[in-house]
Amino acid sequence: MKLTPAEEKLLKKIGDAQLITKAELKEFIVSNNGVTPRDASSLLDTATRSLMEKDLVSVINPIGSTCYIITKDGSRLLRDND
């Protein structure tokens, strides 16, 4: 399965954290890619939507805010790529 560089970075970050909020992911994108918060939101929405369509991450709302978790398929993909 082919991932974009942004999808790959986000999948690794979500995999490392196991559970991460949308705000934390956005902050990660801003600090690691030198983009504006507005551009980070757009990139985050596009990349996470694609990762969800590929069943590599899931969205949950355990604490009232959007959180992402890695799926078994996502973990397998990361492990196989190492």
WOZI-V486229 format. One record per run of one state. SS is the DSSP state (H for helix, E for strand, C for the rest). FROM is the first residue (numbers start at 1). LEN is the number of residues. Records with the same first field share a line. If there is no record, write none. Layout:
SS->FROM-LEN  FROM-LEN
//
This chain:
C->1-4  18-1  34-3  54-3  61-6  71-1  82-1
H->5-13  22-12  37-17  72-10
E->19-3  57-4  67-4
//
